[in-house]
């Protein structure tokens, strides 16, 4: 069973949850509350030592104050008491923690480790910059061959695209836990590990199990936009999609595509404005499940000034039939996608 301690431990005691859903902010410095029409910067996110987690407090309206679980319940309209499990599932989904996809035994083992470290938390955020001090890490890679390419080829993703987008096949990865414990994880033929190179850090990806699906190491760019540096200077069509694999799937078929850290990530007008100045059309292609559909609609409505279009695929929304990668793996054709895009742009 998953509980709040595991989510807090995996999100720097909730700080990364606040960073995900709120516009950019500096911890302990006041900003305008985006949950209502706030005219004065009187809200901040601070570390609550008593409860060992980050909390948000609005001095102008204390009703808008609480921990990261409260924030998610407020955004989605959940009842914090009766819907708490759903709140945790929402966080796991939106931050790509993979907690409800992995093996239950692995999760229980993870909980045991987390419980031992609950009292060992140290706040490594700089009080002046608000930037986390990343723990050191090292890794070794494998060459692209029949074995390391097998997972990607099932989606039609080519080696050329993997190399162009800085995807690595990981042999082993080592770092330190928050308590200072050194650890190493190793991939295998049945449980491969891949990584997206972020420049000053990595986003590790274990698609077939063997532990948490996603892990971060080093510094993560703010904002995180995967595929941005590979975009042409200008073009006719840009696709905003749900994840890195979807970007790679589309790129392997000649489309310009990017993704943010997740479908529910807040994206400011400044970013969309710059993209709209480079591309004639922007379409939002998120997952066909409830969260993806709701998030794509919110993205289109939030940036209505730029005429974004919402693209839907003929998928069920189930786990293995919900995104553009599933679309092609399950037999979808490029002509089918082209027709769907043309139909969407004509609306």
ZASEDO-777085 format. One line per 10 residues: number of its first residue (from 1); for each residue x, y, z of C-alpha. Coordinates in nm, 4 decimals. Layout:
BEGIN
NUM) X Y Z  ...
! end
This chain:
BEGIN
1) 0.0000 0.0000 0.0000  0.1298 0.3463 -0.0916  0.1118 0.6243 0.1649  0.1999 0.9915 0.1776  0.5483 0.9281 0.3210  0.6638 0.7668 -0.0015  0.5331 1.0507 -0.2173  0.6905 1.3129 0.0105  1.0245 1.1351 -0.0006  1.0180 1.1107 -0.3815
11) 0.9245 1.4773 -0.4276  1.1721 1.6462 -0.1913  0.9120 1.6511 0.0881  0.6492 1.7912 -0.1486  0.8504 2.0783 -0.2972  0.8529 1.9275 -0.6466  0.4746 1.8919 -0.6313  0.4420 2.2653 -0.5694  0.6948 2.3362 -0.8461  0.4952 2.1210 -1.0861
21) 0.1537 2.2809 -1.0381  0.2437 2.6417 -0.9572  0.4024 2.9056 -1.1811  0.7797 2.9483 -1.1178  0.8528 3.0637 -0.7613  1.1401 3.0909 -0.5148  1.0859 2.9117 -0.1818  1.0195 3.1449 0.1120  0.9658 3.4453 -0.1168  0.6180 3.5883 -0.1656
31) 0.4327 3.5532 -0.4960  0.0774 3.6042 -0.6196  -0.1515 3.3104 -0.5520  -0.2619 3.1618 -0.8891  -0.5633 2.9891 -0.7311  -0.7625 3.3131 -0.7298  -0.7399 3.6711 -0.8565  -0.4638 3.7731 -0.6168  -0.3521 4.1369 -0.6497  -0.0806 4.1315 -0.3855
41) 0.2169 3.8987 -0.3495  0.1434 3.7607 -0.0051  0.1722 3.3854 -0.0630  0.4808 3.1680 -0.0228  0.6015 2.8084 -0.0029  0.8066 2.7290 0.3085  0.9531 2.4237 0.4816  0.7468 2.3186 0.7838  1.0032 2.1615 1.0183  0.7383 2.0339 1.2567
51) 0.5728 1.8190 0.9876  0.8897 1.7720 0.7802  0.7321 1.8850 0.4546  0.6890 2.1916 0.2343  0.3684 2.3906 0.2734  0.2030 2.6823 0.1033  0.0673 2.9728 0.3100  -0.1337 3.2701 0.1896  -0.1178 3.5598 0.4361  -0.3857 3.7445 0.2394
61) -0.6358 3.4582 0.2527  -0.5427 3.1712 0.4920  -0.8048 2.9480 0.3298  -0.5545 2.8986 0.0479  -0.2925 2.7324 0.2667  -0.1848 2.3702 0.3028  0.0567 2.0975 0.2018  0.1089 1.9540 -0.1462  -0.1818 1.7106 -0.1066  -0.4131 1.9982 -0.0197
71) -0.2954 2.1844 -0.3318  -0.3750 1.8935 -0.5639  -0.7144 1.8387 -0.4028  -0.7895 2.2084 -0.4538  -0.6829 2.2081 -0.8187  -0.8805 1.8965 -0.9120  -1.1768 1.9426 -0.6782  -1.1120 1.6320 -0.4674  -1.2307 1.5937 -0.1101  -0.9027 1.5678 0.0805
81) -1.0424 1.3164 0.3293  -1.2558 1.0812 0.1212  -1.0482 1.1111 -0.1999  -0.6988 1.1032 -0.0504  -0.5959 0.7881 -0.2405  -0.7083 0.9511 -0.5634  -0.5035 1.2595 -0.4742  -0.1941 1.0403 -0.4354  -0.2675 0.8666 -0.7659  -0.3045 1.2065 -0.9321
91) 0.0355 1.3198 -0.8031  0.1962 0.9926 -0.9115  0.0468 1.0281 -1.2598  0.1184 1.3977 -1.3091  0.4787 1.3839 -1.1846  0.5458 1.0510 -1.3598  0.6423 0.8782 -1.0343  0.5142 0.5427 -1.1621  0.3924 0.4361 -0.8169  0.0743 0.2704 -0.9366
101) 0.2294 0.0960 -1.2370  0.5156 -0.0940 -1.0748  0.5203 -0.4243 -0.8902  0.3512 -0.4114 -0.5489  0.6392 -0.5975 -0.3842  0.8873 -0.3382 -0.5066  0.6671 -0.0615 -0.3690  0.6449 -0.2251 -0.0279  1.0230 -0.2593 -0.0204  1.0554 0.1045 -0.1167
111) 0.8225 0.2027 0.1659  1.0361 0.0164 0.4169  1.3447 0.2053 0.3000  1.1608 0.5372 0.3044  1.0287 0.4835 0.6570  1.3825 0.4294 0.7827  1.4881 0.7595 0.6298  1.1893 0.9696 0.7340  1.3810 1.1288 1.0212  1.6954 1.1783 0.8181
121) 1.5741 1.4644 0.5987  1.8012 1.7616 0.5476  1.6858 2.0693 0.3635  1.9389 2.1151 0.0829  1.7673 2.4143 -0.0764  1.9674 2.7354 -0.0833  1.7862 3.0042 0.1139  1.9066 3.2708 -0.1293  1.8585 3.0982 -0.4654  1.5917 2.8386 -0.3947
131) 1.7936 2.5856 -0.6003  1.8407 2.2327 -0.4755  2.1990 2.1124 -0.4367  2.2010 1.7939 -0.6476  2.3667 1.4800 -0.5168  2.6613 1.3472 -0.7191  2.6002 1.0579 -0.9559  2.7815 0.8473 -1.2127  2.6751 0.6003 -1.4779  2.7966 0.3804 -1.7625
141) 2.6233 0.3311 -2.0962  2.5625 0.0504 -2.3419  2.5965 0.0692 -2.7195  2.2845 0.0743 -2.9320  2.2357 -0.2756 -3.0674  1.9589 -0.5293 -3.1259  1.9018 -0.5713 -2.7530  1.9058 -0.2063 -2.6413  1.6949 -0.0955 -2.9394  1.4270 -0.3644 -2.8990
151) 1.1975 -0.1603 -2.6745  1.2083 0.1518 -2.8949  1.1667 -0.0337 -3.2237  0.8255 -0.1602 -3.1112  0.7116 0.2031 -3.1436  0.8959 0.2678 -3.4695  1.1556 0.4859 -3.2960  1.4867 0.4787 -3.4795  1.8433 0.4787 -3.3514  1.9116 0.8013 -3.5389
161) 1.6321 0.9767 -3.3493  1.7450 0.8324 -3.0139  2.0963 0.9661 -3.0709  1.9747 1.3033 -3.1982  1.7591 1.3517 -2.8863  2.0323 1.2444 -2.6448  1.8740 0.9179 -2.5260  2.1168 0.6817 -2.3527  2.1053 0.3089 -2.2839  2.2220 0.2737 -1.9224
171) 2.4275 -0.0203 -1.7971  2.4439 0.0959 -1.4340  2.3749 0.4130 -1.2374  2.5070 0.5114 -0.8935  2.4291 0.7965 -0.6585  2.3467 0.8776 -0.2957  2.0100 0.8691 -0.1227  1.8896 1.1657 0.0801  2.0357 1.0018 0.3909  2.3766 0.9700 0.2260
181) 2.3483 0.5978 0.1493  2.5356 0.5003 -0.1683  2.3377 0.2831 -0.4089  2.3668 0.1340 -0.7572  2.0957 0.0199 -0.9948  2.1628 -0.1990 -1.2975  1.9606 -0.2667 -1.6061  1.9048 -0.6023 -1.7705  1.7721 -0.7441 -2.0936  1.4229 -0.7828 -1.9419
191) 1.4333 -0.4622 -1.7338  1.6342 -0.2092 -1.9366  1.7235 0.1372 -1.8088  1.7363 0.4369 -2.0402  1.8067 0.8018 -1.9704  1.7227 1.1353 -2.1259  2.0314 1.3570 -2.1152  1.9313 1.6924 -1.9609  2.2724 1.8543 -1.9881  2.3468 1.8956 -1.6186
201) 2.1423 1.5921 -1.5216  1.9519 1.2826 -1.6305  1.5940 1.1636 -1.6317  1.6137 0.7857 -1.5887  1.3426 0.5740 -1.7488  1.2654 0.2105 -1.6611  0.9726 0.1217 -1.8887  0.9496 -0.2485 -1.8105  0.9770 -0.2506 -1.4316  1.2671 -0.3137 -1.2000
211) 1.1879 -0.0149 -0.9753  1.0332 0.3298 -1.0001  0.9603 0.4147 -1.3621  1.1208 0.7620 -1.3517  1.4116 0.9008 -1.1490  1.5963 1.2309 -1.1734  1.9655 1.2959 -1.1208  2.1565 1.6240 -1.1191  1.9949 1.9470 -1.2320  1.6678 1.9515 -1.4229
221) 1.6211 2.2502 -1.6590  1.3555 2.5029 -1.5647  1.1387 2.5006 -1.7624  1.1795 2.1421 -1.8757  1.0939 2.1156 -2.2469  1.2085 1.7928 -2.4092  1.2794 1.8259 -2.7819  1.3044 2.2055 -2.7849  1.6647 2.2189 -2.9120  1.5790 1.9765 -3.1944
231) 1.2997 2.1931 -3.3367  1.3499 2.3730 -3.6686  1.3698 2.7507 -3.6548  1.0209 2.7666 -3.8074  0.7656 2.5322 -3.9543  0.4031 2.4640 -4.0375  0.3082 2.2318 -3.7513  0.4223 2.1781 -3.3921  0.2761 1.9037 -3.1730  0.2670 1.9433 -2.7937
241) 0.2527 1.5896 -2.6620  0.2479 1.4053 -2.3309  0.5956 1.2572 -2.2808  0.9443 1.2007 -2.4131  0.8595 0.8688 -2.5813  0.5745 1.0366 -2.7677  0.8125 1.3091 -2.8892  1.0508 1.0400 -3.0157  0.7651 0.8491 -3.1828  0.6529 1.1597 -3.3694
251) 1.0089 1.2661 -3.4557  1.0734 0.9239 -3.6105  0.7896 1.0036 -3.8505  0.9081 1.3522 -3.9371  0.6940 1.5633 -3.7035  0.8194 1.8529 -3.4917  0.7158 1.7782 -3.1328  0.7980 1.8700 -2.7737  0.6719 1.7797 -2.4277  0.6795 1.9422 -2.0879
261) 0.7482 1.7573 -1.7633  0.3938 1.6206 -1.7703  0.0559 1.6883 -1.9251  -0.0607 1.8859 -1.6227  0.2451 2.1090 -1.6007  0.1581 2.4797 -1.5914  0.2861 2.6421 -1.9130  0.3067 3.0198 -1.9263  0.1958 3.2412 -2.2152  0.5561 3.3490 -2.2776
271) 0.6549 2.9966 -2.3849  0.3500 2.9446 -2.6071  0.3953 3.2908 -2.7589  0.7508 3.2118 -2.8658  0.6450 2.8803 -3.0150  0.3510 3.0403 -3.1977  0.5891 3.2903 -3.3578  0.7820 3.0002 -3.5111  0.5029 2.7632 -3.6172  0.1881 2.8301 -3.8174
281) -0.0139 2.5694 -3.6273  0.0175 2.4194 -3.2786  -0.1844 2.1133 -3.1806  -0.2093 1.9526 -2.8378  -0.1895 1.5724 -2.8459  -0.2065 1.4323 -2.4940  -0.3137 1.0916 -2.3643  -0.6670 0.9768 -2.4375  -0.7382 0.8962 -2.0720  -0.9414 1.1209 -1.8428
291) -0.6430 1.3221 -1.7187  -0.4951 1.3718 -2.0645  -0.8232 1.4843 -2.2177  -0.8907 1.7250 -1.9325  -0.5364 1.8640 -1.9489  -0.5389 1.9135 -2.3266  -0.8686 2.0993 -2.3039  -0.7281 2.3196 -2.0278  -0.4156 2.3915 -2.2354  -0.6221 2.4991 -2.5376
301) -0.8511 2.7182 -2.3280  -0.5663 2.8743 -2.1275  -0.3858 2.9805 -2.4449  -0.6867 3.0538 -2.6641  -0.5149 3.3678 -2.7945  -0.2772 3.1548 -2.9983  -0.5380 2.9312 -3.1618  -0.4148 2.5976 -3.0317  -0.6039 2.2939 -3.1570  -0.6819 1.9793 -2.9584
311) -0.6088 1.6526 -3.1363  -0.7833 1.3297 -3.0322  -0.6894 0.9761 -3.1345  -0.9296 0.6802 -3.1760  -0.8002 0.5046 -2.8639  -0.9758 0.3556 -2.5605  -0.7747 0.5448 -2.2987  -0.6680 0.2222 -2.1303  -0.3106 0.1816 -2.0069  -0.1747 0.0259 -2.3283
321) -0.4012 0.2175 -2.5656  -0.3929 0.5845 -2.4751  -0.1083 0.7765 -2.6458  0.0470 0.8318 -2.9873  0.3128 0.5679 -2.9177  0.0400 0.3109 -2.8451  -0.1402 0.4262 -3.1599  0.1484 0.3184 -3.3825  0.2475 0.0117 -3.1802  -0.1104 -0.1161 -3.2037
331) -0.1208 -0.0853 -3.5826  -0.2036 0.2796 -3.6529  -0.0745 0.4126 -3.9871  0.0980 0.7400 -4.0677  -0.1741 0.8183 -4.3220  -0.4326 0.7766 -4.0445  -0.2549 1.0300 -3.8258  -0.2117 1.2697 -4.1172  -0.5865 1.2602 -4.1867  -0.6683 1.3199 -3.8198
341) -0.4341 1.6215 -3.8108  -0.5782 1.7668 -4.1307  -0.9314 1.7241 -3.9990  -0.8361 1.8920 -3.6685  -0.6767 2.1919 -3.8391  -0.9816 2.2480 -4.0590  -1.2168 2.2849 -3.7618
! end
